[in-house]
């Protein structure tokens, strides 16, 4: 049991675990800072997506503003950075401290949630782009896939259903953010998992607070599969 491992570890190994957690948090955050929408718009299109439309550095605003095949580059960047963060967590756990913590299967699950949370923080608040990032739905959805197919099925299924029925990306995103921690709780009733999942899902919902207000007021914009010329 993990509790027995922690109790028997001693100060030295617990210190190593803390250092591991801090190192993984730093790596995952920095990976998250590579915001696809900002990088593609600033360094390829010589523009900044945050100067247009909603001002958000996310996939939806990028597509509405610029459209085109480069949207797939944004998707690829935001998916790969989350995958890299989770992979880094698994790798560090396996080799850090002689692999002591890798003996516990639960630690690999913790590492996924921990790395995912800090990658989301990097995406939302990138230090290299003045802490103005995206809302984390694509990276968060990638995290759900990497954690458990059951969680991903409900999160993505609900998102797509609400989006297709209403054409509100934000409505599906809020559902994903709200459902993620409860699904994590159901699949892995572990206090550490639940806390990390609620932090991650809460961040997604909090970043959509203005969208929620517009949805309530009936002022939220619907998504259309064409470039929005009004954002130029």
Backbone as CSV, one residue per row, in Angstrom:
resi,resn,N_x,N_y,N_z,CA_x,CA_y,CA_z,C_x,C_y,C_z
1,UNK,0.831,-1.202,0.000,0.000,0.000,0.000,0.868,1.256,0.000
2,UNK,0.377,2.307,-0.657,1.146,3.544,-0.712,1.324,4.138,0.671
3,UNK,0.317,4.066,1.537,0.424,4.619,2.876,1.548,3.981,3.652
4,UNK,1.716,2.679,3.523,2.797,1.981,4.199,4.142,2.401,3.637
5,UNK,4.197,2.621,2.339,5.443,3.052,1.710,5.865,4.415,2.239
6,UNK,4.921,5.329,2.332,5.229,6.660,2.842,5.671,6.598,4.304
7,UNK,5.015,5.753,5.065,5.347,5.650,6.489,6.735,5.056,6.690
8,UNK,7.122,4.136,5.819,8.400,3.454,5.971,9.538,4.139,5.233
9,UNK,9.234,5.180,4.467,10.241,5.766,3.587,11.339,6.488,4.356
10,UNK,10.982,7.237,5.371,11.976,8.014,6.085,12.159,9.388,5.472
11,UNK,12.801,10.296,6.198,12.962,11.686,5.736,13.687,11.803,4.403
12,UNK,14.707,10.986,4.177,15.497,11.129,2.947,14.659,10.843,1.705
13,UNK,13.928,9.732,1.727,13.121,9.376,0.568,11.945,10.326,0.386
14,UNK,11.397,10.818,1.491,10.309,11.791,1.387,10.807,13.101,0.791
15,UNK,12.036,13.462,1.143,12.642,14.655,0.544,12.845,14.450,-0.950
16,UNK,13.275,13.255,-1.325,13.449,12.946,-2.744,12.119,13.010,-3.488
17,UNK,11.059,12.536,-2.826,9.731,12.594,-3.440,9.288,14.036,-3.650
18,UNK,9.556,14.900,-2.668,9.205,16.307,-2.797,9.978,16.950,-3.942
19,UNK,11.268,16.650,-4.031,12.075,17.195,-5.117,11.586,16.695,-6.473
20,UNK,11.196,15.425,-6.513,10.652,14.858,-7.751,9.386,15.597,-8.171
21,UNK,8.516,15.841,-7.197,7.263,16.537,-7.486,7.523,17.954,-7.993
22,UNK,8.482,18.640,-7.372,8.802,20.010,-7.800,9.434,20.026,-9.181
23,UNK,10.312,19.067,-9.447,10.950,18.991,-10.769,9.918,18.699,-11.848
24,UNK,9.040,17.755,-11.584,8.007,17.422,-12.560,7.067,18.595,-12.786
25,UNK,6.730,19.316,-11.713,5.866,20.487,-11.852,6.515,21.532,-12.761
26,UNK,7.824,21.755,-12.580,8.537,22.738,-13.396,8.593,22.312,-14.857
27,UNK,8.916,21.038,-15.090,9.007,20.526,-16.466,7.651,20.605,-17.153
28,UNK,6.611,20.148,-16.467,5.269,20.146,-17.051,4.779,21.574,-17.316
29,UNK,5.053,22.485,-16.393,4.636,23.873,-16.592,5.325,24.475,-17.814
30,UNK,6.627,24.276,-17.936,7.365,24.840,-19.069,6.893,24.240,-20.394
31,UNK,6.596,22.951,-20.399,6.040,22.344,-21.609,4.687,22.969,-21.941
32,UNK,3.891,23.214,-20.927,2.590,23.831,-21.144,2.677,25.229,-21.708
33,UNK,3.780,25.911,-21.437,3.950,27.286,-21.912,4.069,27.383,-23.431
34,UNK,4.362,26.268,-24.090,4.453,26.277,-25.553,3.039,26.274,-26.131
35,UNK,2.434,27.443,-26.107,1.056,27.608,-26.554,1.009,27.618,-28.081
36,UNK,0.325,26.631,-28.650,0.302,26.483,-30.100,-0.270,27.689,-30.820
37,UNK,-1.372,28.236,-30.321,-2.017,29.365,-30.986,-1.112,30.594,-31.013
38,UNK,-0.419,30.857,-29.917,0.472,32.017,-29.856,1.703,31.796,-30.727
39,UNK,2.310,30.624,-30.636,3.526,30.339,-31.394,3.272,30.414,-32.891
40,UNK,2.207,29.776,-33.359,1.908,29.778,-34.798,1.558,31.172,-35.286
41,UNK,0.738,31.885,-34.515,0.321,33.221,-34.964,1.475,34.221,-34.937
42,UNK,2.311,34.171,-33.887,3.384,35.154,-33.743,4.573,34.867,-34.657
43,UNK,4.964,33.617,-34.758,6.229,33.306,-35.420,6.084,32.742,-36.830
44,UNK,4.874,32.351,-37.190,4.642,31.894,-38.561,3.794,32.901,-39.331
45,UNK,2.698,33.336,-38.742,1.810,34.300,-39.395,2.197,35.747,-39.109
46,UNK,3.170,35.944,-38.219,3.632,37.294,-37.854,2.499,38.159,-37.328
47,UNK,1.687,37.565,-36.508,0.555,38.257,-35.889,0.409,37.662,-34.493
48,UNK,-0.548,38.144,-33.748,-0.791,37.590,-32.423,-2.276,37.350,-32.280
49,UNK,-2.650,36.093,-32.114,-4.058,35.735,-32.026,-4.751,36.465,-30.890
50,UNK,-4.010,36.867,-29.867,-4.606,37.538,-28.720,-5.026,38.967,-29.021
51,UNK,-4.671,39.466,-30.204,-5.102,40.800,-30.625,-6.425,40.761,-31.370
52,UNK,-6.980,39.599,-31.536,-8.188,39.453,-32.342,-9.291,38.751,-31.562
53,UNK,-10.509,38.928,-32.049,-11.654,38.206,-31.507,-11.804,38.338,-30.008
54,UNK,-11.849,37.192,-29.331,-12.038,37.162,-27.883,-10.773,37.525,-27.120
55,UNK,-9.636,37.568,-27.817,-8.374,37.839,-27.150,-7.773,36.623,-26.488
56,UNK,-8.427,35.479,-26.659,-7.954,34.252,-26.035,-6.957,33.527,-26.938
57,UNK,-5.935,32.954,-26.308,-4.914,32.219,-27.064,-5.275,30.747,-27.118
58,UNK,-6.423,30.464,-27.708,-6.897,29.094,-27.786,-7.234,28.695,-29.208
59,UNK,-7.587,27.435,-29.369,-7.852,26.883,-30.698,-9.046,27.550,-31.368
60,UNK,-10.135,27.765,-30.628,-11.335,28.338,-31.221,-11.083,29.728,-31.772
61,UNK,-10.440,30.581,-30.986,-10.163,31.939,-31.453,-9.176,31.933,-32.613
62,UNK,-8.221,31.019,-32.579,-7.265,30.914,-33.694,-7.997,30.547,-34.975
63,UNK,-8.866,29.549,-34.901,-9.579,29.121,-36.100,-10.496,30.222,-36.619
64,UNK,-11.181,30.897,-35.713,-12.074,31.976,-36.130,-11.294,33.110,-36.781
65,UNK,-10.088,33.340,-36.314,-9.305,34.473,-36.797,-8.538,34.153,-38.071
66,UNK,-7.831,33.029,-38.075,-6.928,32.717,-39.183,-7.400,31.571,-40.064
67,UNK,-8.093,30.581,-39.472,-8.537,29.435,-40.240,-7.358,28.675,-40.842
68,UNK,-7.623,27.914,-41.878,-6.562,27.284,-42.630,-5.936,26.063,-41.985
69,UNK,-4.976,25.499,-42.722,-4.335,24.259,-42.303,-3.479,24.431,-41.053
70,UNK,-3.045,25.657,-40.766,-2.210,25.874,-39.587,-2.968,25.609,-38.284
71,UNK,-4.282,25.517,-38.374,-5.064,25.138,-37.197,-4.630,23.766,-36.687
72,UNK,-4.268,22.879,-37.630,-3.827,21.542,-37.229,-2.482,21.596,-36.514
73,UNK,-1.668,22.585,-36.850,-0.392,22.758,-36.142,-0.643,23.163,-34.695
74,UNK,-1.658,23.993,-34.483,-2.032,24.395,-33.121,-2.517,23.186,-32.335
75,UNK,-3.367,22.387,-32.959,-3.873,21.171,-32.308,-2.719,20.249,-31.944
76,UNK,-1.822,20.037,-32.891,-0.704,19.119,-32.670,0.176,19.588,-31.517
77,UNK,0.458,20.876,-31.462,1.301,21.430,-30.408,0.670,21.230,-29.034
78,UNK,-0.623,21.539,-28.913,-1.281,21.461,-27.603,-1.502,20.018,-27.152
79,UNK,-1.646,19.115,-28.108,-1.784,17.699,-27.757,-0.439,17.113,-27.346
80,UNK,0.589,17.392,-28.152,1.905,16.802,-27.905,2.535,17.298,-26.607
81,UNK,2.307,18.555,-26.262,2.941,19.063,-25.039,2.359,18.387,-23.800
82,UNK,1.044,18.092,-23.815,0.459,17.367,-22.699,0.977,15.935,-22.658
83,UNK,1.072,15.311,-23.827,1.610,13.954,-23.884,3.047,13.929,-23.379
84,UNK,3.828,14.945,-23.748,5.221,15.025,-23.307,5.310,15.224,-21.794
85,UNK,4.423,16.041,-21.243,4.428,16.282,-19.796,4.110,15.006,-19.023
86,UNK,3.101,14.281,-19.470,2.728,13.030,-18.803,3.837,11.996,-18.961
87,UNK,4.414,11.924,-20.148,5.524,10.984,-20.388,6.713,11.325,-19.496
88,UNK,7.002,12.615,-19.348,8.108,13.036,-18.478,7.851,12.593,-17.045
89,UNK,6.597,12.669,-16.601,6.261,12.225,-15.256,6.496,10.741,-15.067
90,UNK,6.096,9.960,-16.052,6.300,8.518,-15.958,7.787,8.172,-15.976
91,UNK,8.535,8.891,-16.792,9.971,8.628,-16.914,10.721,9.007,-15.647
92,UNK,10.424,10.191,-15.106,11.077,10.629,-13.872,10.757,9.689,-12.713
93,UNK,9.517,9.268,-12.650,9.118,8.376,-11.568,9.850,7.042,-11.657
94,UNK,10.073,6.585,-12.865,10.701,5.277,-13.053,12.180,5.288,-12.667
95,UNK,12.856,6.423,-12.878,14.299,6.443,-12.673,14.759,7.294,-11.492
96,UNK,13.875,8.106,-10.926,14.262,8.984,-9.817,14.471,8.154,-8.541
97,UNK,15.546,8.429,-7.853,15.804,7.773,-6.574,15.935,6.273,-6.670
98,UNK,16.509,5.813,-7.766,16.683,4.382,-7.938,15.393,3.635,-8.203
99,UNK,14.352,4.358,-8.586,13.080,3.724,-8.910,12.267,3.287,-7.710
100,UNK,12.577,3.851,-6.523,11.861,3.427,-5.311,10.362,3.671,-5.427
101,UNK,9.986,4.873,-5.896,8.568,5.224,-5.942,7.853,4.530,-7.083
102,UNK,8.592,4.028,-8.074,7.972,3.323,-9.192,7.421,1.964,-8.781
103,UNK,7.747,1.523,-7.573,7.220,0.243,-7.086,5.721,0.320,-6.830
104,UNK,5.229,1.531,-6.645,3.807,1.728,-6.367,3.089,2.150,-7.642
105,UNK,2.185,1.295,-8.121,1.452,1.607,-9.351,0.647,2.899,-9.218
106,UNK,0.158,3.172,-8.001,-0.639,4.373,-7.776,0.158,5.639,-8.051
107,UNK,1.471,5.576,-7.841,2.300,6.757,-8.054,2.304,7.181,-9.522
108,UNK,2.199,6.234,-10.440,2.152,6.581,-11.858,0.865,7.334,-12.188
109,UNK,-0.219,6.956,-11.527,-1.478,7.681,-11.709,-1.363,9.084,-11.140
110,UNK,-0.777,9.194,-9.936,-0.562,10.513,-9.356,0.270,11.399,-10.284
111,UNK,1.313,10.797,-10.865,2.211,11.558,-11.733,1.474,12.095,-12.961
112,UNK,0.537,11.326,-13.489,-0.241,11.791,-14.639,-1.070,13.020,-14.279
113,UNK,-1.772,12.939,-13.174,-2.609,14.061,-12.756,-1.751,15.280,-12.386
114,UNK,-0.651,15.047,-11.699,0.226,16.133,-11.279,0.829,16.841,-12.489
115,UNK,1.379,16.056,-13.410,1.970,16.646,-14.619,0.909,17.345,-15.452
116,UNK,-0.266,16.729,-15.552,-1.339,17.340,-16.325,-1.791,18.668,-15.756
117,UNK,-1.886,18.746,-14.431,-2.302,19.985,-13.785,-1.328,21.121,-14.088
118,UNK,-0.037,20.853,-13.973,0.938,21.923,-14.182,1.125,22.240,-15.666
119,UNK,0.891,21.267,-16.532,0.906,21.570,-17.963,-0.257,22.500,-18.310
120,UNK,-1.406,22.266,-17.703,-2.548,23.161,-17.894,-2.240,24.565,-17.397
121,UNK,-1.581,24.666,-16.242,-1.206,25.979,-15.717,-0.281,26.704,-16.681
122,UNK,0.664,25.962,-17.277,1.556,26.564,-18.255,0.817,27.018,-19.491
123,UNK,-0.152,26.237,-19.929,-0.941,26.606,-21.102,-1.784,27.854,-20.834
124,UNK,-2.364,27.917,-19.661,-3.242,29.035,-19.330,-2.476,30.298,-18.955
125,UNK,-1.329,30.109,-18.291,-0.541,31.248,-17.810,0.924,31.088,-18.218
126,UNK,1.218,31.176,-19.514,2.598,30.956,-19.992,3.522,32.114,-19.637
127,UNK,4.583,31.809,-18.911,5.497,32.868,-18.475,6.183,33.538,-19.656
128,UNK,6.384,32.821,-20.750,7.078,33.385,-21.905,6.176,34.255,-22.771
129,UNK,4.870,34.246,-22.491,3.920,35.055,-23.259,3.078,35.930,-22.335
130,UNK,3.741,36.469,-21.308,3.130,37.418,-20.385,1.908,36.839,-19.673
131,UNK,1.932,35.548,-19.446,0.908,34.843,-18.668,-0.487,34.949,-19.290
132,UNK,-0.525,35.168,-20.600,-1.807,35.230,-21.313,-1.888,34.041,-22.258
133,UNK,-2.573,33.002,-21.819,-2.657,31.782,-22.606,-4.083,31.405,-22.948
134,UNK,-4.279,30.102,-23.160,-5.587,29.604,-23.552,-6.404,29.120,-22.366
135,UNK,-7.482,28.411,-22.680,-8.409,27.963,-21.637,-8.272,26.485,-21.314
136,UNK,-7.421,25.784,-22.030,-7.011,24.446,-21.625,-7.889,23.285,-22.023
137,UNK,-8.895,23.497,-22.872,-9.812,22.395,-23.139,-9.163,21.317,-23.995
138,UNK,-8.355,21.683,-24.987,-7.720,20.668,-25.826,-6.651,19.906,-25.053
139,UNK,-5.816,20.620,-24.321,-4.798,19.962,-23.505,-5.447,19.142,-22.395
140,UNK,-6.504,19.674,-21.800,-7.211,18.942,-20.757,-7.872,17.687,-21.294
141,UNK,-8.419,17.784,-22.506,-9.012,16.608,-23.131,-7.978,15.546,-23.440
142,UNK,-6.782,15.992,-23.807,-5.685,15.057,-24.044,-5.306,14.351,-22.749
143,UNK,-5.294,15.091,-21.653,-4.994,14.490,-20.355,-6.011,13.405,-20.017
144,UNK,-7.282,13.659,-20.280,-8.318,12.661,-20.002,-8.059,11.375,-20.778
145,UNK,-7.645,11.513,-22.033,-7.338,10.334,-22.854,-6.163,9.563,-22.273
146,UNK,-5.155,10.288,-21.811,-3.953,9.651,-21.297,-4.176,8.984,-19.941
147,UNK,-5.178,9.432,-19.209,-5.440,8.865,-17.880,-6.289,7.603,-17.957
148,UNK,-7.446,7.697,-18.618,-8.361,6.555,-18.611,-9.362,6.717,-19.754
149,UNK,-9.526,5.671,-20.545,-10.442,5.744,-21.691,-11.878,5.987,-21.247
150,UNK,-12.247,5.522,-20.049,-13.613,5.727,-19.569,-13.876,7.202,-19.297
151,UNK,-12.894,7.853,-18.681,-13.023,9.289,-18.418,-13.067,10.054,-19.730
152,UNK,-12.183,9.688,-20.647,-12.119,10.366,-21.942,-13.415,10.201,-22.725
153,UNK,-14.008,9.012,-22.652,-15.240,8.748,-23.403,-16.366,9.672,-22.971
154,UNK,-16.536,9.842,-21.676,-17.619,10.694,-21.174,-17.297,12.172,-21.398
155,UNK,-16.049,12.562,-21.101,-15.658,13.963,-21.261,-15.789,14.406,-22.715
156,UNK,-15.201,13.631,-23.623,-15.248,13.999,-25.043,-16.631,13.774,-25.638
157,UNK,-17.300,12.695,-25.202,-18.642,12.440,-25.711,-19.608,13.549,-25.342
158,UNK,-19.562,13.986,-24.082,-20.423,15.079,-23.649,-20.086,16.390,-24.339
159,UNK,-18.790,16.647,-24.478,-18.351,17.865,-25.168,-18.889,17.897,-26.598
160,UNK,-18.676,16.814,-27.342,-19.092,16.774,-28.743,-20.602,16.837,-28.884
161,UNK,-21.315,16.152,-28.002,-22.777,16.172,-28.077,-23.325,17.578,-27.847
162,UNK,-22.854,18.231,-26.802,-23.331,19.584,-26.518,-22.926,20.559,-27.620
163,UNK,-21.724,20.397,-28.134,-21.270,21.282,-29.210,-22.110,21.095,-30.470
164,UNK,-22.348,19.847,-30.852,-23.108,19.583,-32.073,-24.555,20.043,-31.945
165,UNK,-25.117,19.944,-30.741,-26.513,20.337,-30.530,-26.688,21.843,-30.450
166,UNK,-25.689,22.536,-29.901,-25.853,23.967,-29.639,-24.904,24.863,-30.420
167,UNK,-23.794,24.296,-30.908,-22.714,25.063,-31.559,-22.003,26.004,-30.594
168,UNK,-22.133,25.738,-29.297,-21.391,26.492,-28.296,-20.191,25.660,-27.842
169,UNK,-18.999,26.065,-28.245,-17.803,25.369,-27.798,-17.658,25.487,-26.289
170,UNK,-17.982,26.642,-25.769,-17.813,26.898,-24.340,-18.705,26.008,-23.487
171,UNK,-19.913,25.710,-23.961,-20.818,24.861,-23.192,-20.250,23.456,-23.045
172,UNK,-19.731,22.922,-24.159,-19.090,21.615,-24.094,-17.848,21.638,-23.231
173,UNK,-17.112,22.753,-23.277,-15.890,22.884,-22.486,-16.194,22.913,-20.994
174,UNK,-17.235,23.630,-20.616,-17.622,23.692,-19.207,-18.067,22.317,-18.721
175,UNK,-18.808,21.608,-19.560,-19.198,20.245,-19.191,-17.963,19.379,-18.953
176,UNK,-16.979,19.496,-19.825,-15.755,18.705,-19.683,-15.044,19.034,-18.377
177,UNK,-14.949,20.334,-18.071,-14.274,20.748,-16.846,-14.995,20.291,-15.596
178,UNK,-16.323,20.312,-15.619,-17.109,19.897,-14.455,-17.097,18.381,-14.302
179,UNK,-17.213,17.669,-15.403,-17.338,16.207,-15.331,-16.021,15.516,-15.009
180,UNK,-14.894,16.114,-15.429,-13.596,15.462,-15.254,-13.307,15.050,-13.804
181,UNK,-13.448,15.924,-12.817,-13.148,15.502,-11.444,-14.107,14.445,-10.907
182,UNK,-15.380,14.527,-11.269,-16.339,13.540,-10.770,-16.103,12.172,-11.401
183,UNK,-15.735,12.166,-12.666,-15.397,10.902,-13.318,-14.122,10.311,-12.727
184,UNK,-13.163,11.179,-12.432,-11.929,10.717,-11.786,-12.239,10.118,-10.420
185,UNK,-13.129,10.769,-9.702,-13.554,10.293,-8.384,-14.198,8.912,-8.489
186,UNK,-15.037,8.747,-9.514,-15.722,7.471,-9.705,-14.741,6.355,-10.080
187,UNK,-13.820,6.656,-10.997,-12.882,5.639,-11.478,-11.750,5.368,-10.492
188,UNK,-11.322,6.415,-9.788,-10.195,6.286,-8.852,-10.535,7.010,-7.548
189,UNK,-11.279,6.372,-6.668,-11.682,7.017,-5.403,-10.506,7.140,-4.442
190,UNK,-9.586,7.987,-4.800,-8.378,8.226,-4.022,-8.308,9.719,-3.729
191,UNK,-8.069,10.120,-2.482,-8.106,11.556,-2.146,-7.126,12.407,-2.937
192,UNK,-5.926,11.886,-3.222,-4.944,12.654,-3.993,-5.444,12.876,-5.411
193,UNK,-5.959,11.820,-6.033,-6.497,11.921,-7.389,-7.653,12.912,-7.431
194,UNK,-8.539,12.819,-6.460,-9.721,13.691,-6.433,-9.317,15.155,-6.312
195,UNK,-8.370,15.448,-5.436,-7.924,16.831,-5.253,-7.303,17.374,-6.533
196,UNK,-6.408,16.606,-7.142,-5.750,17.056,-8.366,-6.749,17.208,-9.508
197,UNK,-7.699,16.282,-9.593,-8.704,16.345,-10.654,-9.608,17.557,-10.489
198,UNK,-10.001,17.855,-9.251,-10.842,19.030,-9.021,-10.077,20.325,-9.317
199,UNK,-8.785,20.334,-9.041,-7.969,21.512,-9.376,-7.915,21.714,-10.883
200,UNK,-7.668,20.628,-11.630,-7.579,20.723,-13.082,-8.915,21.112,-13.703
201,UNK,-9.974,20.412,-13.301,-11.294,20.742,-13.832,-11.749,22.125,-13.423
202,UNK,-11.431,22.510,-12.191,-11.799,23.842,-11.720,-11.126,24.952,-12.498
203,UNK,-9.865,24.728,-12.882,-9.159,25.715,-13.693,-9.844,25.923,-15.041
204,UNK,-10.257,24.822,-15.664,-10.928,24.922,-16.957,-12.234,25.706,-16.833
205,UNK,-13.005,25.391,-15.801,-14.282,26.099,-15.591,-14.025,27.574,-15.288
206,UNK,-13.044,27.852,-14.432,-12.740,29.237,-14.066,-12.304,30.052,-15.285
207,UNK,-11.528,29.452,-16.172,-11.097,30.166,-17.381,-12.268,30.445,-18.316
208,UNK,-13.375,29.726,-18.143,-14.559,29.938,-18.979,-15.630,30.765,-18.255
209,UNK,-15.243,31.458,-17.197,-16.237,32.185,-16.402,-16.947,33.272,-17.220
210,UNK,-16.224,33.942,-18.119,-16.863,34.967,-18.944,-17.800,34.328,-19.964
211,UNK,-17.411,33.165,-20.485,-18.291,32.444,-21.409,-19.576,32.023,-20.706
212,UNK,-19.443,31.567,-19.464,-20.622,31.154,-18.690,-21.574,32.343,-18.515
213,UNK,-21.004,33.491,-18.217,-21.834,34.688,-18.048,-22.559,35.031,-19.345
214,UNK,-21.847,34.933,-20.474,-22.484,35.230,-21.765,-23.533,34.187,-22.124
215,UNK,-23.295,32.929,-21.747,-24.289,31.887,-22.001,-25.573,32.180,-21.239
216,UNK,-25.434,32.587,-19.992,-26.598,32.911,-19.167,-27.355,34.104,-19.751
217,UNK,-26.605,35.073,-20.283,-27.212,36.283,-20.843,-27.679,36.101,-22.285
218,UNK,-27.359,34.938,-22.882,-27.739,34.697,-24.272,-26.890,35.450,-25.274
219,UNK,-25.671,35.825,-24.879,-24.803,36.620,-25.748,-23.600,35.840,-26.278
220,UNK,-23.498,34.572,-25.943,-22.354,33.779,-26.378,-22.428,33.517,-27.880
221,UNK,-21.269,33.582,-28.543,-21.208,33.362,-29.987,-21.185,31.867,-30.298
222,UNK,-21.922,31.475,-31.309,-21.894,30.102,-31.769,-20.721,29.887,-32.719
223,UNK,-20.271,28.644,-32.782,-19.137,28.309,-33.633,-19.630,27.964,-35.034
224,UNK,-18.896,28.449,-36.047,-19.201,28.139,-37.442,-17.922,27.649,-38.113
225,UNK,-18.087,26.704,-39.013,-16.925,26.108,-39.663,-16.444,26.946,-40.839
226,UNK,-16.167,28.179,-40.557,-15.556,29.056,-41.563,-14.848,30.175,-40.817
227,UNK,-13.918,30.790,-41.482,-13.147,31.866,-40.872,-14.025,33.073,-40.636
228,UNK,-13.923,33.649,-39.454,-14.722,34.815,-39.087,-13.990,36.083,-39.516
229,UNK,-14.480,36.704,-40.569,-13.827,37.917,-41.086,-13.951,39.093,-40.126
230,UNK,-14.928,39.048,-39.232,-15.114,40.166,-38.295,-14.025,40.248,-37.242
231,UNK,-13.194,39.180,-37.106,-12.150,39.213,-36.110,-10.894,39.891,-36.608
232,UNK,-10.873,40.238,-37.874,-9.672,40.871,-38.426,-9.654,42.357,-38.126
